[in-house]
């Protein structure tokens, strides 16, 4: 999975800044599969039959911070 962070600082006054931060998790919305079936007696031996657990879809958040 790829995560992306974008940060931009805007100067408002001499000692006042606005920081805008955008975070994207799983930016390309990739699915990570589980490993292949290792039970040699199964008909699906060697095949990937399910997605990994705990995989999140693409998510993002924006943060604004005023620094003075």
C-alpha positions in Angstrom: 0.0 0.0 0.0 1.1 3.5 -0.7 0.5 6.4 1.6 0.8 10.0 0.4 1.3 13.2 2.4 1.0 16.7 1.0 2.0 19.7 3.1 1.7 23.4 2.2 2.6 26.3 4.5 1.0 29.7 3.8 2.5 32.8 5.4 -0.3 35.1 6.7 1.7 37.7 8.6 5.3 38.0 9.8 5.0 35.4 12.5 1.7 33.8 11.6 1.5 30.7 9.3 -1.3 28.4 8.2 -0.2 24.8 7.6 -2.5 22.6 5.4 -1.7 18.9 5.4 -3.5 16.3 3.3 -2.9 12.6 4.1 -4.1 9.7 1.9 -3.9 6.1 3.1 -3.8 3.4 0.5 -3.7 6.1 -2.2 -4.0 3.8 -5.2 -6.7 1.6 -3.5 -4.7 -1.6 -3.9 -5.8 -4.9 -2.5 -3.2 -7.1 -0.8 -4.2 -10.8 -1.1 -3.5 -13.5 1.5 -0.9 -16.1 0.6 -1.7 -19.2 -1.5 -3.4 -22.3 -0.1 -0.8 -24.5 1.4 -2.9 -27.6 2.0 -1.7 -30.1 -0.6 -5.0 -32.2 -0.4 -7.2 -29.2 -1.3 -8.4 -28.7 -4.9 -7.3 -25.1 -4.6 -3.7 -25.9 -3.6 -1.4 -23.1 -4.7 -4.3 -20.6 -5.4 -5.0 -17.3 -3.7 -8.6 -17.5 -2.7 -9.1 -14.6 -0.4 -8.1 -11.0 0.3 -6.0 -10.0 3.2 -7.6 -9.1 6.5 -7.4 -5.5 7.8 -7.1 -4.0 4.3 -8.6 -0.5 4.3 -10.0 1.2 1.3 -8.6 4.6 0.2 -9.0 7.1 2.9 -7.9 10.7 3.3 -7.9 13.5 5.9 -7.1 17.2 5.9 -5.5 19.1 8.8 -5.4 22.8 9.2 -3.0 24.3 11.7 -2.5 27.9 12.6 1.0 28.6 13.9 1.9 31.9 15.7 
